[in-house]
Amino acid sequence: MAKRSFDDFDEYANDYRSIHTDNVKISGADSFYFAEHKVKLLIDSESETIDTRMLDIGCGDAVTELFIQKYFPSWKVEAIDISEKSIARAKEKNISSANFSVYDGKQIPFADNSFDIAFMAAVLHHIDFTLHESLLKEIFRVLKPGGRLYLFEHNPLNPVTRYLVNTCVFDKDAKLLGYNYSNKILQKASFRNIEKKFILFFPRTGILARLIKLEDKLGWLPLGGQYMYKAEK
C-alpha cells in the first residue's frame, strides 16, 4: 500500500458541504456556520485594509472566501488546494476577490514575502505528519515580514470532536494534532509571537447555547472543540 501523504477530497468535492453538515448536526449548526465562525475570529486582530493579500491553504470549495468577501471585502485572496475537483467547485462561485489554483501540497506556488495573511483551517490533520514542518516553512517563506498565520485544528482532547472525526467519511484517515505538537512545529518553522486560543465549547442550539457568550473567556481552557493559533513571521 502506498504511503499516505494527503487525504483525497476529489470524491467528496460535489457533496462536501452536505456531508459535513450531516456529520456536525449534533452541534446545532451547519458546515457554513463553522466556516464563518473562523473568519469572524479574525476581526479582532485584522482590519479592512485595501492592500491586504491573503493566502488560503487547503481552500476546498471556497466557503471561506465567501465569508472573507463578506467581512473583509477589499482583501485579495489566493486560494490553493490539491483537489482539482474542489478547485473547480470553488471557481464556480465566481468570487471576484479570489483566485483559485491547484498545487502539489508541498511547494506553495508564490514568491517569497507575498502575503500579509495565511489561513489554514482544519487541513494539517489530512496531511502526513512528516510533511507538516516543511509546509509550515513554505507558509513562512511566502508571508511578508510581520505577516500572520491563522491555523485552526480539531482538538483531540474534546470527546465530541473525536466522535465527529471518527464518524465522518472524509476523516477516515485523519490523524488529529495535539495543541502542543502544533505549537512545536510552528516554532520549528521559525514563527514568533505564537498565540493559542481554544474555541467552540458549547452546542449552538439548546439550553447550553446560552453559554456561548462565555467562550471568549474560556480560550485558555484546552477542552474546546477546536483550537486556533495566530503566529507571526
Order of alpha helices (4+ residues) and beta strands (2+ residues): alpha-alpha-beta-alpha-beta-alpha-beta-beta-alpha-beta-alpha-alpha-beta-beta
